[in-house]
Amino acid sequence: MRQNYSIIMIFSLMVIFGCDPERREKCEWYLMPDKERRGQTEENMIPVCARNLKSSKEDCRLQTTLKFAEHAWNRKFRYIDLKVESYGNPRSISQIEFCEPPNKPQKSAK
């Protein structure tokens, strides 16, 4: 009986810690502006956060250009697919592989 309990505990721990507890591999991350760090980035860059609204996790050590931030607006990605150029503070985003293609502009109703 004691041996069965040990096996069940080991299996349970493997399931709990073996998966993705911070949800970095899920398509649940968004790039959002960070108003608190305004003025603390390099020239021509804006501060942004990678946020997971389901798990309430975020990484606000990031910066990118306004053009890339607009391109990334409201598009989901996996945190593991976010690539940075530098590992300083703030980190410059070089690339993100998004989970879906960009939204097409909607036609205005006439």
C-alpha positions as CSV (number, residue, x, y, z in Angstrom):
1,M,0.0,0.0,0.0
2,R,2.8,2.4,0.9
3,Q,4.5,1.7,-2.4
4,N,1.4,2.5,-4.4
5,Y,1.1,5.8,-2.5
6,S,4.7,6.7,-3.4
7,I,4.1,5.9,-7.1
8,I,1.0,8.0,-7.1
9,M,2.8,10.9,-5.5
10,I,5.7,10.7,-7.9
11,F,3.3,10.6,-10.9
12,S,1.3,13.5,-9.6
13,L,4.5,15.6,-9.1
14,M,5.6,14.8,-12.6
15,V,2.2,15.9,-14.0
16,I,2.2,19.2,-12.0
17,F,5.8,20.2,-12.6
18,G,6.4,18.6,-16.0
19,C,3.8,20.6,-17.9
20,D,3.9,24.4,-18.6
21,P,2.8,26.1,-15.4
22,E,3.6,29.6,-16.6
23,R,1.8,28.9,-19.9
24,R,4.7,30.0,-22.0
25,E,4.0,27.5,-24.7
26,K,0.3,28.5,-25.1
27,C,-1.1,30.9,-27.7
28,E,-2.3,33.3,-24.9
29,W,0.3,36.1,-25.0
30,Y,-0.3,39.6,-26.2
31,L,2.1,42.6,-26.7
32,M,0.7,45.7,-24.9
33,P,2.1,49.2,-24.2
34,D,3.6,49.8,-20.8
35,K,2.8,53.3,-19.6
36,E,4.8,53.0,-16.4
37,R,8.2,52.8,-18.2
38,R,7.5,55.7,-20.6
39,G,10.7,57.6,-21.3
40,Q,13.0,54.7,-20.1
41,T,13.6,53.2,-23.5
42,E,16.1,53.8,-26.3
43,E,15.4,56.5,-28.9
44,N,12.6,55.6,-31.4
45,M,11.4,52.8,-29.2
46,I,8.4,52.3,-26.9
47,P,8.1,50.2,-23.8
48,V,5.8,47.2,-24.1
49,C,4.8,44.1,-22.0
50,A,4.2,40.6,-23.1
51,R,1.1,39.7,-21.1
52,N,-0.9,36.5,-20.6
53,L,-4.3,37.6,-19.5
54,K,-5.4,34.0,-18.5
55,S,-2.5,33.3,-16.1
56,S,-1.9,37.0,-15.1
57,K,1.8,36.6,-16.1
58,E,3.8,39.4,-17.8
59,D,7.2,40.5,-18.9
60,C,7.6,44.2,-19.0
61,R,11.3,44.4,-19.7
62,L,10.7,44.8,-23.4
63,Q,10.9,47.6,-26.0
64,T,10.0,47.8,-29.7
65,T,9.3,50.3,-32.4
66,L,5.9,51.8,-32.7
67,K,5.4,50.3,-36.2
68,F,6.1,46.8,-34.8
69,A,3.8,47.4,-31.8
70,E,1.0,48.4,-34.1
71,H,1.6,45.2,-36.2
72,A,1.5,43.1,-33.1
73,W,-1.6,44.7,-31.6
74,N,-4.3,42.2,-30.6
75,R,-2.4,39.2,-32.0
76,K,-1.7,36.1,-30.0
77,F,1.7,34.5,-29.7
78,R,3.6,32.0,-27.6
79,Y,6.1,33.5,-25.2
80,I,8.7,31.0,-26.3
81,D,8.4,32.4,-29.9
82,L,9.3,35.9,-28.8
83,K,12.9,36.7,-29.8
84,V,15.0,39.5,-28.4
85,E,18.1,41.2,-29.8
86,S,19.7,42.1,-26.5
87,Y,19.3,40.7,-23.0
88,G,19.8,44.0,-21.2
89,N,17.1,46.1,-19.6
90,P,15.0,46.9,-21.6
91,R,15.2,44.1,-24.1
92,S,14.7,44.9,-27.7
93,I,12.3,42.6,-29.6
94,S,13.7,41.4,-32.9
95,Q,10.9,39.0,-33.9
96,I,7.7,37.3,-32.8
97,E,6.1,34.3,-34.5
98,F,2.4,34.9,-34.2
99,C,-0.2,32.1,-33.9
100,E,-2.5,33.5,-36.6
101,P,-2.1,35.7,-39.7
102,P,-2.7,39.5,-39.2
103,N,-6.2,40.8,-39.1
104,K,-7.5,42.1,-42.5
105,P,-8.8,45.7,-42.4
106,Q,-12.6,45.6,-42.3
107,K,-14.5,47.3,-45.1
108,S,-16.6,50.3,-43.9
109,A,-20.3,49.9,-44.1
110,K,-21.9,52.3,-46.6
